[in-house]
Amino acid sequence: MKQKRIRILIEGRLQGMNFRLQTQQAAKGLDLVGFVRTLSDGRVEIEAQGHEDNLEKLLEWVQQEPHSSQIRSILFRYDDPVSYSEFNVR
């Protein structure tokens, strides 16, 4: 199955909730590689790569409680794959 990459930008108040570590655990559980980080403007960026079904599951996970109640907006787009070896918190 062909690899895909998704970039997700999340606006909201997520810093105090261990969101990045939870995202890393979720991504690793879905056999995805890439990263999650907080941008200078406070948004959280997730870039994940793997099978399309698992990318969809990660996107669904982001939208679930409890963190979804703190999210104001989610933007995402699919891109061509790049080279990642694991999923990191940056």
Summary of the structure (lengths in Angstrom):
residues: 90
radius of gyration: 12.0
end to end distance: 28.0
largest distance: 36.7
contacts: 254
relative contact order: 0.34
helix: 32%
strand: 40%
